[in-house]
């Protein structure tokens, strides 16, 4: 395995992600910000944060697979969410948990950041996911 995820003793627990990832591969894979759209551009789950998180992660899985990678190879995930506030964490995590088995996303997730932003490139886009993976 090229990536090892863990949370050392003394770091905040429980969290829905590991705090540390150690990669030993030589090939980097970067998947750009994925949103809740089908390949033809059709929006998925307008107004539904959980549904948009799930679709953005599906699209991220497709990008990883295209490079010969999977979520097992991911060093880091970054989530951008518009109009974020702490009361949205349950809906956010519902989207993650709904799709994790389908796309092979381990739970807890690789190290992750959730960043609240005012606006993404279109008003109906609530979530964007970026992934960085490492392969041998």
N, C-alpha and C positions, 0 to 999 in steps of 0.2 A: 504494500500500500504506500502511495506517495505522500499521503496527507494523514496526520494523526491529530485528532481533536481531543482536547481535554480541558478540565478546569482544575487548577491546582488548589490544594487546601489553602484556606485563608482568603479566597476570592469569593465574592458574593454568590450565594446559591439560595434557592434554585433560580435559575434563569432559563428562558426558552432557547438558549444558545450556549455553546462552549465559549470560554474566554480566550482560549489559545488554540492556534493551529500551527503545526510544524510541517513544512513541505520539504520533500527531498528530491523532487523531480527537476527536470531541466526545461520542459516546455510549458510556457505560460499560456493560459486561455483566458481571455477577457470577453465577457458577454455584456454588450451595451445595455442600457436601460430598457427593460422589457415592460410592456404595458398590457392592459386587458383588451387586446384586439386579436381577432383571428388573422390568419395569413392574408386574407383578402381585405383587411381593414375594418371589418365589421366589429363595432364595439361589443364587448361582453360585460354583462352585469352593470349597466349604468345605474349609478346611485347606490350600489351595493358594495361596500368596502370589502367584505369577506370574499365575495365573488370576484372582485377585481384582483385581490391578492392571489387567489387561487389561479386565475388565468395568467397573471404575470409570471407566476412560478412555473406554470406549464410551458409558457413561451421560453423561459430561461432554460428549462430542461431540454427543449428542442435545440436551442443554441449550443448548449453543452454537448449534446449528442452529436451534433454536426461536426464538432471538433474532436470527437472520439472520447469525450469526457462525460462524467455524471456528477450528481451532487456529492458523491463520495470523494471526488477530487477537489471539491471547492474549499479554498482557503478562507474566503470571506464573502459575505453577502452585504449589500447595502440596499436598504429600502428607503424610498422617498415617498412621503404621504402628505397630500395637501390637507389643509385645515385640521392638522393633527392636534389632538388633546388626549390626555391620559385615559379619558373615558372610552376611547376607541380601541383600547388594547384587546378587549374580548372579541370584538368583531375581526380585528387584525389576526389574532391567533386562531380564530375559527377558520379563516381562509387558509392559513398555513396548515392546520391540522386536517382540513378537509381534503387537501391534495397531497400531503406528504407521502402517503403510501403509494399513490398513483405515479408520482414522479421520482420516487426514490430519495426524497429529502429526509435525511436522518433527523430524529428528534432526540435530544436537543439538536438544534441547527449548528452549522459551523459558526465561527465568530460572525456577528452581525451588528449592524448599526441601523437604527430606525431614525430617520431625520425628517422632521416636520418642515414643510416648505409651504410658501404661500400659494404657488401656482406652478403647474407643469405646463407643457406646451399647448394643451387644449383644455377647456373648462371641464369636460366630463372625465378627464384622466385623473384619478385620485391616487394611483400607486404606480411606482416605477421600481424595478428590481435590477440591480447589477450584480454580476458574479465574477470572481476571479478564481481560477482553478490552476492546478499544477499537475503535470503528467511527467512520467519518466520518458 
